[in-house]
Amino acid sequence: MKDFNVDKHLFWDVDFETMDLDRSSVYIIGRVFNYGSMNDAKEIVKRYGVDRVKRDIVKNTDLKSNTMNFVSEVFNIPLKDFRAYIRRQENPVQFPENIG
């Protein structure tokens, strides 16, 4: 994992050193875009490539609203293509995460 230069603190809940970077790509990409810095996001794109990032990030069901909006604009992906967006539409919460 030494060649993968992202902030390991983003993965506080798992043992990042033992993760399979390919099998866990949806989780890793989502976590970095939700909580990481711009440098972390650039590292993700460098590691996985734009096409894989676009393919995998829409599969993540735990993306924050601001993350989805950012990724939608940067990668030109319609919001309706994100599983997290669809999930929120099907199960609206009483108090959304971005109030105010």
N, C-alpha and C positions, 0 to 999 in steps of 0.2 A: 504493500500500500504506500510505500515511500514515494512512488512516482505520481500519486494522486494527491494534489496539493490543495485540499480544502480544510477548513477549520474543523477539526475532529470534535470540538465541543458541540457542533450541530447534532451529533449523534450520541447525546448524553444517555440515551436509554438502551443502547445496543453496544456490542463489542465490535466496533468498526473494523478493527484489524482482522477479524475472522469472517467478515462479510464477503459474499461473492458479489463483486461489483456488477457483473452482468445479470445475474438472477435477481438482484435487489435494485435494479436501475430505476424502477418506478418510484420506489420509496426514497432512494438517494436523491434523485432529481427533484422530487417534490419537497423534500426536507431542505435542500439547499436553496431552492427558489423561495420557499416560505420564510426561512430564517437566516439565510446566508447573506454575505456581502456581494457586491457586484463582482469582485474578484473571484469569489467562490463560484458564482454563476458562470463566469467566463471559463473557469477551470472545468466545470461540468460540460460545457459546450465543446471545449477542446478535447476532453476525454471521450465523450460519447458521439459527438458530431451533431449538427443541427437537425438532421432528419430524425435521428433516434430521440433526441430531446423532445422534438415536436410530437413524435409518436407516443412516447411514454408519459409525458407530462399530462396529457389529456386523460390518461387512465387513472391518475391519482384522485382519490375521492376526498382527500383532506386538505385541498388547497384553500388558502384564505382568499377572500374576495379580491383584495388588492393584488394578490399574486396572480390570480386568473386574469384580471384586467391588464396587468403589466405584460404578462406572457402573450395574451391575446393580441395586444398591440405590437409587441416586438416581433412575434413570429407570424402575425397575420392569421390567427386561428380564431374562428367564430366562437363566442362564448358557449353556444349551444353544443359544441363538440366536446366540452369538458364534462367528465363524469361528475366532478364536484358541483358544477353548475346545475346539471340535471338533478342530482341528489337534493340540492337546496330547493329547487322548484317543486319537487315531489314531497319534500318534508320541510316546509318553512318553519323557522323558529320564531318564537314570540319576541325575542330580543336579539336582533342581528349583531354580528361582531363589530360592525363599523357604525357605531352611533355617533352622531355629532359631527 
